[in-house]
Every structure is written in C-alpha cells, then in structure tokens.
Amino acid sequence: MEITKREIVSSITIIAVMLLVGFLIGSKISDSELDNNEKNNKALKIESADLFQYGMNTNVGNAFVYGDLEAIDTVSYPEVNGEFLYIEKVKERYTLHTRVVRSGKTTTVQTYWKWDKVGSESKHSKNIKFLGVEFDYNKIKRPKSNYIDTVKESSHIRYKFYACKAKYRGTIFTELKNGTISDKSDFYRDMTINETVKHLEVRSGTIIFWIFWIGLIVGAVYGFYYLDNNWLNR
C-alpha cells in the first residue's frame, strides 16, 4: 500500500476533524460525570431512624441511608430449612441430548446427559423494613440471591433453591419525598455510606470514550489509506 503526500495531508484533516468532534463529545461525558458526582456528594447522609423519617416527611430529596433491610413476613419452601426475604425454586430434569461431532472427514453423533431447567417458581416477602421503617417489598431492590440447596425428587428430577437472607445491612440511595422513598431504590449490600459514595463515583467514562475514539480515528485513517484515492490527484 503506497501512501501519497496528498493522502497524508487529507488524513491530517480527518484526524483534526475527528479530534474536534471527540473533544465536544468528551466534554459532554465529563460534564455528565461531574454532575452525577456532585449529586451524590450533595445528597444527605443518614444513619438515624428519626432523621430518616423526618427526611421523608419534609421532602429533603436525595439521600444515602444506612441501616438494616429486613423481611417482615419471611418466606420458605418445605424442602429447605430457613426463612428468607426471597426464595426461588428451580426445577431441573436430567435429559438425554445428542450432538454432531466432526473429526476430519468423519461425522459421528454422540449422546450425553445434562440437567436442563424446565420450570421455576418464587416467593418473596410482601413487606420489608429498612432502618425501622416499613415499606412494600418493591420499594427497595433486593440483593442478588445465592444458591442454598439442591433437593432430588428422583434420579431424573431435582430442585435447586436460590434465596436472599431475611436480613442484610447496607446503604440505599433514594429520594426522600412525600413521606416515603423512591420506588425500586438501589440497595448496596454490606456497604457503608462512604463506601457507597465511592462506589458510585463516575470517573472512567471519559477515559473509555477516548480509548474508543482514538481507536476509531486510527481505523478511519487506515481505511482511508486502504481505499483507492485517485480522486485526490485530479
């Protein structure tokens, strides 16, 4: 691939234009990150039940609240021990499968057995309590469920159980307004308020954008050199 002087000059123009566009987009991303971080830093930090209730009653707005998330009416299944905030029962069947295997010019059909998911059901508390205040279950996003047990019904049927404990400690980020909190407020399990604020700090968006954009510039310039650019010689 021979690169002419006119192609070099044109590629410099392409780079300059794309860098200009990149700076415009990058500044928007940076401003958005700064706004998000400022919102988090200005949010009220609450660890007291009285202040939590006062904040909801007086519409203080965004807040980080640290406390215990508890199930009021716990749930379970007879097959497992314990009471939970949420529990899922997954039914699996041990099933015979076939697959085609090619080795050189030879093709064979192999059989194998595998546990397949064939159904599931779940239960969850109707009401929860956070920092001593009662809410509907959907007010706070529950933590991720964990595997707790497998119970076999037969050699070909088994049930796997996944659940959330009845009680967790952590931080929610929410809006305190109209005597309650935001729907589906995020819950940061086992994190203090300071740890949650640090976790939510946005810094990498601008860096990721520039890595992507520089790669795009390099690709655009290479593609330009690769094309037939005889029109530059007219």
C-alpha positions in Angstrom: 0.0 0.0 0.0 1.7 3.2 -1.2 0.7 6.4 0.7 0.9 9.7 -1.3 1.6 13.1 0.1 -1.9 14.2 -0.7 -3.3 11.2 1.3 -1.2 12.2 4.2 -2.5 15.8 4.1 -6.1 14.5 3.8 -5.6 12.1 6.7 -4.3 15.0 8.9 -7.6 16.8 8.1 -9.6 13.7 9.0 -7.7 13.4 12.3 -8.2 17.1 13.1 -12.0 16.9 12.5 -12.4 13.7 14.5 -10.4 15.1 17.4 -12.6 18.2 17.4 -15.7 16.1 17.4 -14.1 13.9 20.1 -13.4 16.9 22.3 -17.1 18.1 22.0 -18.4 14.6 22.9 -15.8 14.1 25.6 -16.7 17.3 27.3 -20.4 16.3 27.4 -19.4 13.0 29.0 -17.1 14.7 31.5 -19.8 17.2 32.4 -22.3 14.4 33.0 -19.9 12.6 35.3 -19.2 15.8 37.3 -23.0 16.4 37.6 -23.6 12.8 38.8 -20.7 13.0 41.3 -21.9 16.4 42.6 -25.4 15.0 43.1 -24.0 12.1 45.1 -21.8 14.4 47.2 -24.7 16.8 48.0 -27.1 14.0 49.0 -27.9 13.8 52.7 -26.2 11.1 54.7 -28.5 9.4 57.2 -27.9 6.7 59.8 -30.6 7.6 62.3 -34.2 6.3 62.1 -35.5 9.6 63.4 -33.7 11.6 60.7 -34.8 9.1 58.1 -38.4 9.6 59.0 -38.0 13.3 59.2 -36.4 13.5 55.8 -39.3 11.6 54.2 -41.8 13.8 55.9 -40.1 17.0 54.9 -39.1 16.1 51.3 -35.4 16.6 51.7 -34.6 14.9 48.4 -31.7 12.7 47.5 -30.1 10.8 50.4 -27.8 7.9 51.3 -29.4 5.9 54.1 -27.5 3.2 56.1 -29.3 0.5 58.0 -30.8 -3.0 58.2 -33.0 -4.3 55.4 -35.3 -6.9 56.9 -38.2 -9.1 55.7 -41.3 -8.7 57.9 -43.2 -11.7 56.5 -40.5 -14.2 55.6 -40.9 -17.0 53.0 -39.6 -20.5 52.5 -40.4 -23.9 51.0 -40.9 -27.1 53.0 -37.9 -28.8 51.3 -35.4 -26.3 52.8 -34.5 -25.0 56.2 -34.7 -21.3 57.0 -36.7 -18.2 56.4 -35.9 -15.8 53.7 -36.7 -12.4 52.1 -36.9 -14.1 48.7 -36.6 -17.7 47.5 -36.6 -19.3 44.1 -37.3 -23.0 43.3 -35.8 -24.2 40.0 -36.9 -27.5 38.6 -34.3 -29.4 36.5 -34.7 -32.6 34.5 -31.8 -35.0 33.7 -32.2 -35.2 29.9 -30.6 -37.2 27.1 -29.2 -35.0 24.3 -27.4 -35.6 21.0 -24.7 -33.7 19.3 -22.9 -34.0 15.9 -19.1 -34.3 16.2 -16.9 -33.8 13.1 -13.3 -35.1 13.1 -11.7 -34.6 9.7 -14.0 -36.3 7.2 -15.7 -38.4 9.8 -19.0 -37.3 11.3 -20.5 -39.1 14.4 -23.5 -38.5 16.6 -22.8 -38.6 20.3 -25.3 -38.7 23.2 -24.8 -37.1 26.6 -26.9 -36.3 29.6 -27.4 -32.9 31.1 -29.6 -31.2 33.8 -32.0 -28.9 32.0 -34.1 -26.2 33.6 -37.7 -27.0 32.9 -39.5 -24.6 35.2 -39.3 -22.3 38.2 -41.3 -20.5 40.8 -40.5 -18.0 43.6 -41.8 -16.3 46.7 -41.0 -13.0 48.3 -42.0 -11.0 51.4 -44.9 -8.7 50.9 -43.4 -6.1 53.3 -39.9 -5.1 54.3 -38.4 -2.9 56.9 -35.4 -0.6 56.4 -33.9 1.3 59.3 -37.0 0.6 61.3 -39.5 1.9 58.7 -41.9 -0.4 57.0 -42.3 -0.4 53.1 -43.8 -2.5 50.4 -41.4 -5.2 49.0 -40.8 -3.4 45.7 -39.6 -0.1 47.3 -36.1 -1.4 47.6 -34.3 -3.7 45.1 -33.4 -6.9 46.8 -29.8 -8.2 47.0 -28.8 -10.8 44.5 -30.0 -14.3 45.5 -27.5 -17.1 46.3 -27.6 -20.8 45.9 -28.6 -22.6 49.1 -29.5 -26.2 48.4 -30.4 -29.0 45.9 -33.1 -31.5 46.6 -33.6 -34.6 44.5 -37.1 -35.8 43.8 -35.9 -38.8 41.7 -32.9 -39.8 39.6 -34.1 -37.6 36.8 -35.8 -34.7 38.7 -34.2 -32.2 41.1 -34.9 -28.8 42.5 -32.3 -26.1 43.1 -33.0 -23.3 45.6 -31.7 -19.7 45.5 -32.5 -17.2 48.2 -31.9 -13.9 49.9 -31.4 -13.9 53.6 -34.1 -12.4 55.8 -31.8 -9.6 57.0 -29.0 -7.6 55.4 -27.1 -4.4 56.4 -26.2 -1.8 53.8 -27.0 1.5 52.2 -29.8 2.7 49.9 -29.6 5.7 47.6 -33.0 7.2 47.2 -35.2 10.3 47.2 -37.0 11.1 50.4 -40.3 12.6 49.4 -44.0 12.6 50.2 -43.5 10.5 53.4 -41.7 7.7 51.6 -38.7 6.7 49.4 -38.3 6.2 45.7 -39.7 3.0 44.1 -37.0 0.4 43.5 -34.3 2.2 45.4 -30.9 0.7 44.9 -29.5 -1.3 47.9 -25.8 -1.6 48.3 -25.3 -4.7 50.4 -22.6 -4.6 53.1 -21.5 -1.1 52.2 -21.3 1.9 54.4 -22.4 5.3 53.1 -18.8 6.4 52.4 -18.1 3.1 50.6 -21.3 3.5 48.5 -20.5 7.1 47.6 -17.0 6.0 46.5 -18.5 3.0 44.6 -20.8 5.3 42.6 -18.2 7.9 41.7 -18.0 8.1 37.9 -14.5 8.6 36.6 -13.9 6.1 33.8 -16.5 7.2 31.2 -14.2 9.9 29.7 -11.2 7.5 29.6 -13.2 4.7 28.0 -14.6 7.2 25.4 -11.1 8.4 24.4 -9.8 4.8 24.1 -12.7 4.0 21.8 -12.4 7.3 19.9 -8.7 7.1 19.3 -9.2 3.5 18.0 -11.9 4.8 15.7 -9.6 7.6 14.4 -6.8 5.0 13.7 -9.3 2.8 12.0 -10.7 5.6 9.9 -7.2 6.8 8.8 -6.1 3.2 7.9 -9.4 2.7 6.0 -8.7 5.9 4.1 -5.2 4.8 3.1 -6.6 1.4 2.1 -9.1 2.9 -0.3 -8.4 3.9 -3.9 -7.9 7.7 -3.6 -7.1 8.5 -7.2 -9.6 11.4 -7.0 -7.0 13.3 -4.9 -4.8 13.6 -8.0 -7.4 15.3 -10.2 
